[in-house]
Amino acid sequence: MSYSVGQVARYAGVTVRTLHHYDEIGLLVPSERSHAGHRRYSDADLDRLQQILFYRELGFPLDEVAALLDDPDTDPRDHLRRQHELLTARIAKLQEMAAAVETAMEARKMGINLTPEEKFEVFGDHDPDQYEEEVQERWGDTDAYAESKRRSASYTKEDWQRIMREGDEVTRRFVELMEAGAGPESDEAMDAAEAHRQWISRNHYECSYEMHTCLGEMYVSDERFTHNIDQAKPGLAAYEREAILANAIRHA
C-alpha cells in the first residue's frame, strides 16, 4: 500500500513542505512515484519518518538523524532503545520546568497595577487575573513566578500597551509567514521565534532556549494556549511550536 504526500503529512502531523524538504536532502525519499510523477510513500517509508520525527523531537540535527538511520551496523531496535532512554530523560527535565514556564506565562496576567477601567482599555474583555488562584496554588513558590510578578507589578498602562503591541507584532509575523507558505523550519520562521523568545525575556522573565522549547510544547499540549493562539489563525500554535524547536536547535 502506498500513500500520497498529503496523506503522510496528515498522518504524521507535519507539513507537505517538510516532506518535500526531507526528499530534497535525501533524508526521506519516497519509494515510488505515480505516473504523473507524484510522490508515493510505502509503509517502510512511514516507519523511517517515525524514526526521523522521534530524533527530531529530541533535538537531533537532520544530518545526524540521516547518519544514524543510514548506519548499516545499527539494528532498528537500537534506535527505539536509544530514543526511549533520551525521551525518559527529557520528560523528567520537562516536568521540572513545566511549572516554572506555565507560571511565567500566566503570571503576566497577575499583579497588574491598573484600575478596572485601565485593564479593560488594555486587555478588552479578557480578564488578566482569570488564573490567579490556580497560578498561586501551583507555582507560587517558583523563581520564574517571582520574577514575572515583580516585573508586572511595576508596569503602567502604557507599559502593558507597549508589551501587547510588541506581542501582536510577533504574532503578525508568524501569521504572514504561514500565509506565504514559509515552513516553520525556514530562516524567517526561526527568526520570528527568536523575536518571540526575546520579547518574553525583555518583558516577563529570562527565557532560555530550553525553556522556550518547553513553552512551545505547551502551545499544543494545553488546549487553553492552543485555543488562544489559534484565534489569530488556525494551526498557528503548532506552527509556532515547530518554529521554536527549530530555532532552539539552530542555536544549540
C-alpha positions in Angstrom: 0.0 0.0 0.0 1.3 3.5 -0.8 0.3 6.9 0.4 0.3 10.4 -1.1 2.4 13.2 0.4 -0.8 14.8 1.6 -1.9 11.7 3.4 1.5 11.2 5.0 1.6 14.9 6.2 -1.8 14.4 7.9 -0.8 11.1 9.5 2.5 12.4 10.8 1.3 15.9 11.7 3.9 17.6 9.6 3.7 19.9 6.6 3.9 18.9 3.0 6.7 21.4 2.6 8.6 19.5 5.3 8.2 16.2 3.5 9.4 17.8 0.2 12.5 19.1 2.1 13.3 15.7 3.5 13.1 14.3 0.0 15.3 17.0 -1.4 18.1 16.4 1.1 17.8 12.6 0.8 16.6 12.1 4.4 13.2 10.5 3.3 13.0 9.7 -0.3 9.6 8.2 -1.2 9.8 4.6 -2.6 7.5 5.3 -5.5 6.3 7.9 -8.0 2.9 7.9 -9.6 2.6 8.0 -13.4 2.2 11.8 -13.0 5.4 12.0 -11.0 3.8 12.5 -7.6 5.5 11.1 -4.5 4.1 7.9 -3.1 5.2 6.6 0.3 5.3 3.0 1.4 4.8 1.6 4.9 8.6 1.3 5.2 8.8 5.0 4.4 6.4 5.8 7.2 8.4 3.7 9.6 11.5 5.8 8.6 9.6 9.0 9.0 8.5 8.0 12.5 12.2 7.5 13.4 13.1 10.8 11.9 10.4 12.6 13.9 11.5 10.9 17.1 15.1 12.0 16.7 13.9 15.5 15.5 11.7 15.8 18.6 14.8 15.0 20.7 16.7 17.9 19.1 19.0 16.0 16.7 20.1 18.0 13.6 18.9 16.5 10.4 22.3 15.5 9.2 22.9 13.5 12.4 19.5 11.8 12.0 20.4 10.7 8.5 23.8 9.4 9.7 22.1 7.4 12.5 19.4 5.9 10.3 21.7 5.1 7.4 24.3 3.3 9.6 24.2 -0.3 8.3 25.6 -1.7 11.6 22.6 -0.3 13.7 19.7 -2.6 14.4 16.3 -0.7 14.2 15.6 -1.9 17.7 18.7 0.0 18.9 17.1 3.2 17.7 14.0 2.6 19.7 16.0 1.8 22.9 18.1 4.9 22.4 15.1 7.1 21.8 13.3 5.6 24.8 16.2 6.5 27.1 16.5 10.0 25.7 12.8 10.6 25.9 12.6 9.4 29.5 15.4 11.8 30.5 13.7 14.7 28.6 10.3 14.0 30.2 11.8 14.3 33.6 13.5 17.6 32.7 10.4 19.0 31.1 8.3 18.1 34.1 10.7 20.0 36.3 10.5 23.0 34.0 6.8 23.0 33.1 5.6 24.6 36.4 8.0 27.5 36.1 7.2 28.1 32.4 3.5 27.9 32.9 3.7 30.2 35.9 5.7 32.8 33.9 3.1 32.9 31.1 0.1 33.1 33.4 1.9 35.4 35.9 1.9 38.3 33.3 -1.8 38.4 33.9 -1.3 39.0 37.6 -0.1 41.8 39.8 -1.1 44.3 37.3 -1.3 47.7 39.0 -4.1 49.1 36.9 -7.6 50.3 37.6 -10.5 48.3 36.3 -11.0 50.9 33.5 -7.4 50.7 32.5 -7.4 46.9 32.5 -10.4 47.0 30.1 -8.6 49.5 27.9 -5.5 47.4 27.6 -7.0 43.8 27.6 -10.5 44.4 26.4 -13.0 41.8 27.7 -10.2 39.4 28.7 -9.7 39.2 32.4 -5.9 39.2 33.1 -6.5 37.9 36.7 -8.5 34.9 35.5 -6.0 32.2 36.5 -4.6 34.0 39.6 -5.8 31.5 42.2 -4.6 28.5 40.1 -1.2 30.0 39.4 -0.6 30.9 43.1 -1.6 27.4 44.2 0.5 25.5 41.7 3.6 27.7 41.1 3.6 30.5 43.6 7.0 29.4 45.1 9.0 29.3 41.8 11.7 31.8 40.8 10.0 32.4 37.4 6.7 33.3 39.1 8.5 35.7 41.4 10.4 37.4 38.6 7.4 37.8 36.4 5.2 39.1 39.2 7.8 41.6 40.3 8.1 43.0 36.8 4.4 43.0 36.0 3.5 44.8 39.3 5.6 47.8 38.2 4.2 48.1 34.7 1.9 51.1 33.9 -0.9 51.1 31.4 1.5 52.4 28.8 3.9 49.6 29.5 1.2 47.0 29.0 0.0 48.6 25.9 3.6 48.5 24.5 4.0 44.9 25.5 0.7 43.9 23.9 1.7 45.8 20.7 5.1 44.0 20.6 3.4 40.6 21.2 0.8 41.3 18.5 3.7 42.2 16.1 5.4 38.9 16.7 2.1 37.1 16.1 1.5 39.0 12.9 4.9 37.9 11.6 4.1 34.3 12.2 0.7 34.6 10.5 2.2 36.3 7.5 4.8 33.6 7.2 2.2 30.9 7.4 0.1 32.6 4.7 3.1 33.0 2.5 3.8 29.2 2.7 7.1 29.5 4.6 7.7 26.4 6.6 8.3 26.6 10.4 11.9 25.5 9.9 12.6 28.3 7.4 15.1 31.0 8.5 12.2 33.6 8.5 10.1 31.5 10.9 13.1 30.8 13.2 13.8 34.5 13.2 10.2 35.1 14.3 10.6 32.5 17.0 13.8 34.2 18.2 11.9 37.6 18.3 9.2 35.8 20.4 11.8 34.5 22.9 13.5 37.9 23.2 10.1 39.5 23.8 9.4 37.2 26.7 12.9 37.8 28.2 12.6 41.5 27.8 9.2 41.8 29.4 8.4 38.8 31.6 11.3 36.5 32.6 14.6 35.3 31.3 13.6 32.7 28.7 16.4 30.3 27.7 16.1 28.2 24.5 15.3 25.2 26.6 12.5 27.0 28.4 11.3 28.4 25.1 11.1 24.9 23.7 9.1 23.7 26.7 6.8 26.7 26.2 6.3 25.7 22.6 5.3 22.2 23.7 2.6 23.8 26.0 1.2 25.6 23.0 0.0 22.3 21.6 -0.5 20.2 24.8 -2.6 22.7 26.7 -5.9 23.4 24.9 -6.2 26.8 26.6 -3.0 28.0 24.9 -3.9 26.4 21.6 -7.3 28.0 21.6 -6.0 31.5 22.4 -3.1 31.3 19.9 -5.2 29.8 17.1 -7.7 32.7 17.3 -5.2 34.6 15.1 -5.0 31.8 12.6 -6.0 28.1 12.8 -2.9 26.0 13.2 -0.8 28.9 14.5 0.0 27.2 17.8 1.5 24.1 16.1 3.4 26.3 13.6 4.9 28.4 16.4 5.9 25.3 18.3 7.7 23.9 15.3 9.5 27.2 14.7 10.5 27.5 18.3 12.0 24.0 18.2 13.9 24.7 15.0 15.2 27.9 16.4 16.4 26.2 19.6 18.2 23.6 17.5 19.8 26.3 15.4 21.3 27.9 18.5 22.3 24.7 20.2 
